Amino acid sequence: MREIAERLRAGGLRVWFDGPGSIEEGLGRSRALVLCLSANAFGPDWAQLESQTRRFRDPLNQDRRFIPLRLDDAPVKESLAQFLAIEWQGARKAARCLSAAEDRTAGGRAVGAEDCPSGA
């Protein structure tokens, strides 16, 4: 998840990630929540995390945005099933494919299927 935070920062966004203060304080100052969904996220602390994200998931709250980001193929909890999620694995594969294309074309070699991970 640090990689995701760094990419968002590189894109010019302010990111609160493991910063000083509590999670509740960080969420209180945030306008958007990127919730990373994975088998680990749905562990024993899920109930607490779910309650902390409720204000972002309220469709009537126009001041906050909720962005679910799937990191793996773990089943999504029923309370989140109504939201469309961004598939991080697919985005990472596409980025690797583009990177390979840039590297290969700069080196004068054509890009082939072997340069792109399956499904990119």
PETAVEN-V374457 format. One record per helix or strand of 2 or more residues. SS is the DSSP state (h for helix, s for strand). FROM is the first residue (numbers start at 1). TO is the last residue. If there is no record, write none. Layout:
ss->[SS:SS]
from->[FROM:FROM]
to->[TO:TO]
//
This chain:
ss->[h:h:s:h:h:s:h:s:h:h]
from->[2:23:32:46:54:65:78:85:88:113]
to->[10:28:37:52:57:70:80:87:106:115]
//
